[in-house]
Amino acid sequence: MTEPVPGARRALGAMLAAVRRSTRSGRGASAGEVAERAGVGESWYRWLEEGRNIGLSPAALGWVADALAVRGAARQRLFGLASLEEADELPPMIEPLRPSVRALIEASGPWPAYVYGRRGDILAWNDGTEAVYRCHLVPPPRRNTYLFIFAQPEVRKLILNWEDQATRHLLELKATVAASPEDPALAHLRRLLEAESPDFRSLWRARLAAPPAVKVFLHPRVGRLVFDVESLRIDDEPGMRARFYLPRSRDGTRGRVDRLLDLHRRDARNGRRRALRESVRKVKDHIDRCHAREIPLDELAALAGMDKFRLLRAFSGEVGFPPHAYQILVRIFHARRLLAAGHGAAEVALAVGFTDQSHLIRQFRRVEGTTPAAYLRRRR
């Protein structure tokens, strides 16, 4: 991690240092000030300027570029020197939300409720939704109900009946696309889902019946939660819907939701805890983008600007897994995509960061409960 990278990485560091000292980002801005604006650790940012061989993801470089107000051709050059491309995300959509609809969601009590637009973008949610889904860990461009289900690795572990929920979401999206086949926003969403999720591709081709509208969670903070789910259309807002989660009364879900909401609200009132959650989100984004290489815990701690043992506790508490276990989860997520695209297991193992094919198979079985070959047979 401390060996300098020749050529491009040194040039990248020199460019960052030059921009930092320019009037564009504020004359004489210190490395600490830039790191604070970017929300990264000062040591990590200094290593970046020095051209050290540290992990660098598109998300992390984007935070630094935003902090330095780097735009246009200069931003493209910055990413080019790092041999990175900014992630393909859904373009922003403006869908005005009536105050009465927002009030309805907020008045839904402690039970999760949210409203989403015609593309599935989540437009408003209440504390119950935040507590269950931990929306703060998901970057704003990806706060989309379909991306939540098909493109967030941790959600597959959070929702015990994931396949039923994936089927319900896919049938809903199919109906939406059928009603507006020329809508470019829906076409872009479908292309993104097809690129990221082999499960989405196989389910889209399948003939499916709608499973029961029941969602079962295994939440890392309170355990099993079971909800009946109802979706309602919003009057005079084409394509806009609200979704309400009603807890089952006989299995203790109500009490567990109350306890979870109490924990969430205590965290929200604590300024230090809010800052910690933001640091965890940045570390999670970094792992998402750098999953194929070994990421030392020291590097993640430097990025977050905190002691590594504190980071371990904070990350496990927020995400539900320690950083290394989460990285394995992300690797398996990408392995499924590559296997479904026809790549061999040995090739996939190296592409996602495992040492060899047997390493991939062991971890795949541990995460998915089946081998890669059995997974592919089930998806055909």
C-alpha positions in Angstrom: 0.0 0.0 0.0 3.0 2.3 0.5 4.9 1.6 -2.7 4.6 4.5 -5.2 3.0 3.7 -8.6 5.1 4.9 -11.5 3.8 7.1 -14.2 0.0 7.6 -14.2 -0.5 7.4 -10.5 2.2 10.0 -9.8 0.7 12.2 -12.5 -2.7 11.9 -10.9 -1.2 12.9 -7.5 0.5 15.9 -9.1 -2.7 17.0 -10.8 -4.6 16.9 -7.6 -1.9 18.9 -5.7 -1.9 21.5 -8.5 -5.6 21.9 -8.5 -5.7 22.1 -4.7 -3.2 25.0 -4.8 -5.1 26.8 -7.5 -7.6 29.6 -7.0 -10.3 27.4 -8.4 -10.5 25.4 -5.3 -9.6 28.2 -2.9 -6.0 29.6 -2.7 -3.8 27.7 -0.4 -6.3 25.0 0.5 -4.7 22.4 2.7 -4.9 18.7 2.2 -6.9 18.5 5.4 -9.5 21.0 4.1 -9.9 19.1 0.8 -10.2 15.7 2.7 -12.8 17.2 4.9 -14.9 18.5 2.0 -14.5 15.2 0.3 -15.5 13.3 3.4 -12.3 11.1 3.4 -9.5 10.7 5.8 -6.6 13.2 5.6 -4.0 10.4 5.6 -5.7 8.7 2.7 -5.9 11.9 0.6 -2.2 12.7 1.3 -1.3 9.2 0.1 -3.3 9.9 -3.1 -1.4 13.1 -3.8 1.9 11.3 -3.1 1.1 8.8 -5.8 1.0 5.8 -3.5 -0.5 2.5 -4.6 -3.7 2.8 -2.5 -7.1 1.5 -3.5 -9.0 4.1 -5.6 -12.6 3.6 -6.7 -14.6 5.8 -9.1 -16.8 6.8 -6.2 -13.8 7.9 -4.0 -12.2 9.8 -6.9 -15.5 11.5 -7.6 -15.7 12.7 -4.0 -12.2 14.3 -4.3 -13.0 15.8 -7.7 -16.2 17.3 -6.3 -14.3 18.7 -3.3 -11.8 20.3 -5.7 -14.6 21.5 -8.1 -13.0 19.6 -11.0 -15.4 19.6 -14.0 -15.5 18.9 -17.7 -12.3 17.9 -19.6 -10.2 18.2 -16.4 -12.4 15.7 -14.7 -12.2 13.3 -17.6 -8.4 13.6 -17.5 -8.4 12.9 -13.8 -10.3 9.7 -14.3 -8.2 8.8 -17.3 -5.0 9.1 -15.2 -6.6 6.7 -12.7 -7.7 4.3 -15.4 -11.2 4.6 -14.1 -14.6 5.5 -15.5 -17.4 7.2 -13.6 -20.1 4.6 -12.8 -23.1 4.4 -15.1 -26.0 5.6 -13.1 -29.6 6.5 -13.8 -29.8 10.1 -14.9 -31.7 12.4 -12.4 -35.5 12.6 -12.9 -37.7 15.4 -11.5 -41.0 14.1 -10.1 -42.6 16.7 -7.9 -44.2 15.3 -4.8 -47.3 16.9 -3.3 -47.0 17.9 0.3 -50.1 15.9 1.2 -48.4 12.7 -0.2 -45.3 13.3 1.8 -47.4 13.9 4.9 -49.3 10.6 4.3 -46.0 8.7 4.3 -44.7 10.5 7.4 -48.0 9.8 9.2 -47.9 6.1 8.6 -46.6 5.6 12.2 -43.7 3.4 13.0 -44.3 1.0 10.1 -42.2 1.3 6.9 -43.8 3.3 4.1 -42.4 5.1 1.0 -43.6 6.6 -2.3 -41.9 5.9 -5.6 -42.1 7.3 -9.1 -42.8 5.8 -12.5 -39.2 4.6 -12.8 -39.1 3.2 -9.3 -37.1 6.1 -7.8 -37.9 6.4 -4.1 -39.2 9.9 -3.6 -40.0 10.0 0.1 -39.8 7.5 3.0 -40.5 7.5 6.7 -38.3 6.6 9.7 -39.5 3.0 9.6 -38.2 2.5 6.1 -34.9 4.1 7.0 -34.5 1.9 10.0 -35.3 -1.3 8.1 -33.5 -0.7 4.8 -30.8 1.7 6.0 -31.3 3.9 3.0 -28.5 6.2 4.1 -26.0 3.5 3.0 -27.2 3.6 -0.6 -26.0 6.5 -2.9 -28.8 8.8 -3.9 -28.7 7.8 -7.7 -29.3 4.2 -6.7 -32.3 4.8 -4.3 -34.6 3.0 -6.7 -36.9 0.2 -5.6 -35.8 -2.1 -8.5 -32.1 -1.4 -8.0 -32.6 -2.2 -4.3 -33.9 -5.6 -5.1 -31.7 -6.6 -8.0 -28.4 -4.6 -7.6 -27.7 -4.3 -3.9 -25.7 -7.3 -2.7 -26.6 -7.0 0.9 -30.4 -6.8 0.2 -30.3 -10.4 -0.9 -29.2 -11.3 2.6 -31.5 -8.9 4.3 -34.7 -10.2 2.7 -35.2 -13.9 3.4 -37.8 -14.5 0.7 -35.8 -12.5 -1.9 -36.9 -14.6 -4.9 -40.6 -13.9 -4.1 -39.9 -10.2 -3.8 -37.8 -10.1 -6.9 -40.6 -11.8 -8.8 -43.2 -9.3 -7.6 -41.0 -6.3 -8.5 -40.2 -7.7 -11.9 -43.9 -8.3 -12.7 -44.7 -4.7 -11.6 -41.9 -3.3 -13.8 -43.0 -5.4 -16.8 -46.6 -4.0 -16.4 -45.2 -0.5 -16.3 -43.0 -1.0 -19.4 -45.9 -2.5 -21.3 -48.0 0.5 -20.5 -45.3 2.9 -21.6 -43.1 1.0 -24.1 -41.5 4.2 -25.6 -40.5 5.7 -22.2 -36.7 6.3 -22.4 -36.4 6.4 -18.6 -37.8 2.9 -18.3 -35.6 1.7 -21.2 -32.5 3.0 -19.5 -33.5 1.4 -16.2 -34.1 -2.0 -17.9 -30.7 -1.8 -19.6 -29.0 -1.1 -16.3 -30.7 -3.9 -14.5 -29.9 -6.4 -17.4 -26.3 -5.3 -17.2 -26.0 -5.7 -13.4 -28.3 -8.7 -12.6 -28.4 -12.1 -14.3 -31.4 -12.8 -12.0 -33.2 -9.9 -13.6 -32.5 -11.2 -17.1 -33.6 -14.8 -16.4 -36.8 -13.7 -14.5 -37.7 -11.2 -17.3 -37.7 -14.1 -19.8 -39.7 -16.5 -17.5 -43.4 -16.9 -17.2 -44.2 -16.0 -13.6 -47.1 -16.0 -11.3 -47.3 -13.4 -8.6 -46.3 -14.8 -5.1 -48.0 -13.6 -1.9 -47.4 -9.9 -0.9 -45.4 -10.9 2.2 -41.9 -9.7 2.9 -39.6 -11.4 5.5 -36.5 -9.7 6.7 -33.6 -11.0 8.8 -32.4 -7.7 10.2 -28.9 -7.5 11.8 -30.1 -5.4 14.7 -33.4 -7.0 15.7 -33.8 -10.3 13.9 -36.8 -11.6 12.0 -39.4 -9.2 10.7 -42.5 -10.2 8.7 -44.8 -7.7 6.9 -47.8 -7.8 4.7 -47.2 -5.3 1.9 -49.7 -3.1 0.1 -49.1 -0.8 -2.9 -51.5 2.0 -3.8 -51.6 4.4 -6.7 -51.4 8.1 -6.0 -54.4 10.0 -7.5 -53.5 12.5 -10.3 -49.9 11.4 -10.4 -49.4 8.9 -13.3 -47.0 6.1 -12.4 -46.6 7.2 -8.8 -47.3 4.7 -6.0 -47.0 4.3 -2.3 -46.0 1.1 -0.5 -47.0 0.3 3.1 -45.6 -2.4 5.3 -48.0 -3.9 7.9 -46.4 -6.0 10.6 -47.7 -9.5 11.4 -49.1 -9.4 14.9 -48.5 -12.9 16.1 -44.7 -13.3 15.6 -43.3 -10.4 17.6 -42.6 -8.1 14.5 -44.4 -5.2 16.1 -42.2 -5.2 19.2 -39.0 -5.7 17.1 -39.9 -2.7 14.8 -40.5 -0.5 17.9 -37.1 -1.5 19.2 -35.4 -1.0 15.9 -37.1 2.4 15.5 -35.9 3.5 18.9 -32.3 2.5 18.1 -32.6 4.4 14.8 -33.9 7.6 16.4 -31.2 7.6 19.1 -28.6 7.3 16.3 -30.2 10.1 14.4 -30.1 12.5 17.4 -26.4 11.8 18.0 -24.2 14.0 15.8 -21.1 11.8 16.2 -23.2 8.7 15.2 -24.5 10.5 12.1 -20.9 11.3 11.1 -19.9 7.7 11.7 -22.7 6.5 9.5 -21.5 8.7 6.7 -18.0 7.4 7.0 -19.4 3.8 6.8 -21.3 4.7 3.7 -18.1 5.9 2.0 -16.2 2.8 3.0 -19.0 0.6 1.6 -19.0 2.5 -1.7 -15.2 2.0 -1.9 -15.6 -1.7 -1.4 -18.3 -1.9 -4.0 -16.0 -0.3 -6.6 -12.7 -2.0 -5.5 -14.1 -5.5 -4.7 -11.7 -7.4 -7.1 -8.5 -6.5 -5.2 -7.4 -7.1 -1.6 -8.3 -4.0 0.4 -6.3 -3.8 3.7 -8.3 -2.7 6.7 -5.6 0.0 7.3 -6.6 1.5 3.9 -10.3 1.5 4.7 -9.5 3.1 8.1 -7.5 5.8 6.5 -10.3 6.5 4.0 -12.8 6.8 6.9 -10.3 8.8 9.0 -10.8 6.5 12.1 -9.1 3.7 14.0 -9.5 0.4 12.3 -11.1 -1.3 15.3 -13.7 1.4 15.6 -14.3 1.0 11.8 -14.9 -2.7 12.2 -17.5 -2.2 14.9 -19.2 0.7 13.1 -19.3 -1.1 9.7 -20.6 -4.4 11.2 -23.3 -2.5 13.1 -24.5 -0.5 10.0 -24.1 -3.0 7.2 -24.6 -6.2 9.1 -21.2 -7.7 8.0 -17.6 -6.8 8.7 -15.8 -5.2 5.7 -14.1 -8.4 4.5 -17.3 -10.4 4.6 -19.1 -7.7 2.8 -16.4 -7.7 0.1 -17.0 -11.5 -0.4 -20.7 -10.8 -0.8 -19.9 -8.2 -3.5 -17.5 -10.5 -5.3 -20.2 -13.3 -5.4 -22.7 -10.7 -6.7 -20.4 -9.9 -9.6 -19.4 -13.6 -10.1 -23.1 -14.4 -10.7 -23.2 -11.8 -13.5 -20.0 -13.0 -15.2 -21.0 -16.7 -14.9 -24.4 -16.0 -16.4 -22.7 -14.1 -19.3 -20.9 -17.4 -20.3 -17.4 -16.9 -18.7 -15.7 -19.9 -17.3 -15.4 -20.4 -13.5 -11.6 -20.1 -13.5 -11.7 -16.8 -15.4 -14.5 -15.5 -13.2 -12.6 -16.4 -10.0 -9.6 -14.2 -11.1 -11.8 -11.4 -12.4 -13.6 -10.9 -9.1 -10.6 -11.3 -6.9 -10.5 -14.9 -5.8 -7.2 -16.9 -5.9 -8.5 -19.7 -8.1 -11.6 -21.7 -9.1 -11.8 -23.7 -5.9 -11.7 -20.6 -3.9 -14.7 -19.2 -5.9 -16.7 -22.4 -5.5 -16.1 -22.5 -1.7 -17.2 -18.9 -1.2 -20.1 -19.2 -3.7 -21.5 -22.2 -1.9 -21.1 -20.4 1.5 -23.0 -17.3 0.2 -25.5 -18.9 -2.2 -26.0 -22.3 -0.6 -25.2 -23.9 -4.0 -22.3 -24.3 -6.5 -21.9 -22.0 -9.5 -22.9 -24.9 -11.8 -26.1 -25.6 -9.9 -26.9 -21.8 -9.8 -26.5 -21.6 -13.6 -28.7 -24.7 -14.2 -31.5 -23.1 -12.0 -31.3 -19.9 -14.0 -31.7 -21.5 -17.4 
